[in-house]
Structure formats: structure tokens, C-alpha cells
Amino acid sequence: MLGGLRRTGVRVYEQLLERELEGAPDHVAVIQDGNRRYAEARGEERTAGHRAGAETTEAMLRWCRDLGVEELTLYAFSTENFERPPEEREALFDLIESKLRDFADREEVHENAVRIRAVGETERLPERVQDAVADADRRTHGYDGLYLNVALAYGGRAQLLNAARSVARDIHAGTLAPADVDAAELDRRLTTRPSRAVDLIIRTGGAERTSNFLPWHANGNEAAVFFCTPYWPEFRRVDFLRAIRTYEARQESWRRTRARRALALVSTLRDAELSEAWGVLGRLHGSLREEELAEADVDTAAGEPAD
């Protein structure tokens, strides 16, 4: 009885959350933490937790597609995971290979033009996993309905270090001038990367850290971060909606901050500069409260200085 009431309550809450949302982030990245602890809490082998987590991954792909997310990056196997016990590591490789081939075979993947590719030092993976990566990449090449990036043998610091070494080699060889090193040049040298900057990072399992995940594309974009306690196999659609609500709140906070800064700047300008400044402020008008505009003598209807 109580279980049924709880499920009904969650469904109602989920519906309310979805109605409140104005949209979805373009790129969501997920640190799928807690698979092993989920299994241990149930007295099962660790590999059972990874299999249960794979089911959540399949559901996450559907949720992203339904909500309009354009790119999803999943932290499936980090460079640190190579230090795990051999039997657990091999079981993970078996699961990754199986799921990559399964996704590449699915009708809905092709019907919805899901592009599957790997992000990371895939050459460090067993040959069978590399073959599965190449097969999924080949069979979904050219699709652009939803990008699914699977981070395999991935380490953010190592990726940045390799890019920096590449720049240093070319400068030393005289083929690259220091003045030509900019963000675009460094991004080009991150050979395995997502298509776009990360808007939202989600980490399950209770830990509150991003664990060296996509530092260039997430930290550089000041991505919103959502930490939650459910283990990855327990992560639900309602949790995903809560994460998106956190992202929207962060975006609105940034809009208000930018608008207030613009308002403060406009208040210091003189007649010769005001025309352009009011145009800028007008574009940010909706992010300011009426009382904030009144304090600066702004005509809220016309978007110009009050007489």
C-alpha cells in the first residue's frame, strides 16, 4: 500500500517538475557513480551493480531524447579504473563491449539518428572493446539526432597534458608561434572530445566532486553541477528533472548577475554613450526586477532613461 502511494507521489512530482521546466540543456555529462556500492548493499557481486547501472544508462538515453537534450556524455571507464582488480576490470570490459554492440544494433538508435562515439584513450582498451567502439562509430557515422559520447579510458588532466605537450613540440619545432596559441588551437588538439561545451554535470552516489571529468569543456563553460545521493542504478527520471531544474536556476542566476552589472554600468554613462548602452540593457530587461530598474531611473516600458 505504502509503496503504491509512494510511486504515485513520485509520478505527480515528476509531472509538476516537467511542467515547470522551460527547456533542457544542450549537453549533459554524467558521472555514473555507485554501481559497486549498490550491489554490495544487496549482497551481490560488484558486476551485478554494473549490469543494473547499464539499464539506467539505457533509460537515460530515452529521457534525453524525450526532453530535447542534444548531447550526452557518460563517464563509463576512467584511466584510474585500470587499477581495479583484474576480474572486475575484465567484467567491465565485457559489459562495455556488449552494450556498445547492443546499442549499435538497436532500431531506435537508427530511427532517432543517435551518433555513438568514444571519448578517451581508446588505444589502451582491449582489442575486443576497440572493435566494438569502431563498429558503433562506423554504423552511426553521420547521424546527428543525439550525440552519445562514451568516456572510455578517459582522464581530463591527461588529456590537457597531452594537448599542452603537442603545443610545446610544435613551438619548439618552429611550426607554431606562441602568439597563435589560443583556446581554439588547444581545443583542436583535444583529439577525443565532445561536440560542444558541457552545460550540466550530474554525479550520482553522494560524492560531491567532478573527478577530473571534462575539465576543458565543463569547467571552462562554468557548467552547472548536480550532486545526488541515489546510486546510479537507482537514478530515476524525477532525479534527472531535478538536475535540469538546478541547471535552469543557475542560468537564471547568471542572467540576473549580467543584467545587474549592465545596469550598474549604464548608470555611470553620459549622453554620448547612452544610446548603445540602453540597447544592451533592453536585451537584458526581462532579467531585472522593476524595483532594480526604478532605482536607476529606467523607464521600464520604453527601455530608455526616464525624463
C-alpha positions, 0 to 999 in steps of 0.5 A: 500500500505504502509503496503504491502511494509512494510511486504515485507521489513520485509520478505527480512530482515528476509531472509538476517538475516537467511542467515547470521546466522551460527547456533542457540543456544542450549537453549533459555529462554524467558521472555514473557513480555507485554501481559497486556500492549498490550491489554490495548493499544487496549482497551481490557481486560488484558486476551485478551493480554494473549490469543494473547501472547499464539499464539506467544508462539505457533509460537515460538515453530515452529521457534525453531524447524525450526532453530535447537534450542534444548531447550526452556524455557518460563517464563509463571507464576512467584511466584510474579504473585500470587499477581495479582488480583484474576480474572486475576490470575484465567484467567491465570490459565485457559489459562495455563491449556488449552494450556498445554492440547492443546499442549499435544494433538497436532500431531506435538508435537508427530511427532517432539518428543517435551518433555513438562515439568514444571519448578517451584513450581508446588505444589502451582498451582491449582489442575486443572493446576497440572493435566494438567502439569502431563498429558503433562509430562506423554504423552511426557515422553521420547521424546527428539526432543525439550525440552519445559520447562514451568516456572510455579510458578517459582522464581530463588532466591527461588529456590537457597534458597531452594537448599542452605537450603537442603545443610545446613540440610544435613551438619548439619545432618552429611550426607554431608561434606562441602568439597563435596559441589560443583556446581554439588551437588547444581545443583542436588538439583535444583529439577525443572530445565532445561536440560542444561545451558541457552545460550540466554535470550530474554525479550520482552516489553522494560524492560531491566532486567532478573527478577530473571529468571534462575539465576543458569543456565543463569547467571552462563553460562554468557548467552547472553541477548536480550532486545526488545521493541515489546510486546510479542504478537507482537514478530515476527520471524525477532525479534527472528533472531535478538536475535540469531544474538546478541547471535552469536556476543557475542560468537564471542566476547568471542572467540576473548577475549580467543584467545587474552589472549592465545596469550598474554600468549604464548608470555611470554613462553620459549622453554620448554613450547612452544610446548603445548602452540602453540597447544592451540593457533592453536585451537584458530587461526581462532579467531585472526586477522593476524595483532594480530598474526604478532605482536607476531611473529606467523607464521600464516600458520604453527601455530608455532613461526616464525624463 
